[in-house]
Every structure is written in structure tokens, then in C-alpha cells.
Amino acid sequence: GASTASSRQQPPSLGPQSLRGLAGVPKALLPVAGKPMLDHWWDYLSKNRAISEIFIVSNAIQYKHFERWATARGLPVSRVVNSGATAPGRGRGVLRD
């Protein structure tokens, strides 16, 4: 039968309480379907492409997040490159994530 709006399941709320622990987390490491977005990308590439090396370039502010991500997946920390940027206009590229 037809369902009414009141009987449909509502998605989980993304209010301030549920986002509190995500402050400062780079966009690539925000959870999507239960795991960081970067995990989805890495899983796909590691299974479907012949890749000899991977490098992640991060600004200095978010470098530790990516370093921890790489370490947890057995990737060498030398593959996470810190651009050194600490403020807009002080790096060669995008600082914002």
C-alpha cells in the first residue's frame, strides 16, 4: 500500500550534537556510509587499479589527521606530505579543506 510521510523512516539527524566530534576533521576523512570518504576511494583504487605509489598532500593544520589515517592502513607516513601551509596565502595551493 501507499505509505504516508509520517510512516516513512526519517534519516538520522545531523544536528549540532551529532557533528560535534567532527570539528576540524578534513572533508576527505568525514564519515560516509560508516567510514571516512578517503577509505572508499582507497578501497576502490587498491582493488581496481594498478597503482605503484600514493601521496596525500595536506596543509600543516590537518597533516596529523592524514598521518593517522595512513598509519592505520599500513601506508608509509613518508607518503603523507605536509605542504607547510598554516594560513591562507602562506602556501602554494589550497589551504582550506
NORZIQUI-V644490 format. One record per pair of residues at least 6 apart in sequence whose C-alpha atoms are under 7 Angstrom apart, sorted by the first residue. I is the first residue (numbers start at 1). J is the second residue. Records with the same first field share a line. If there is no record, write none. Layout:
I: J  J
This chain:
26: 62  97
27: 97
28: 36  37  38
29: 36  37  38
30: 36  37
31: 37
54: 79
55: 79  80  81
56: 79  80  81
57: 80  81  82  83
58: 81  82  83
59: 82  83  84  85  86  95
60: 82  83  84  85  86
61: 86
63: 82
66: 80
67: 77  80
70: 76  77
71: 77
83: 91
84: 91
85: 91  95
87: 95
88: 95
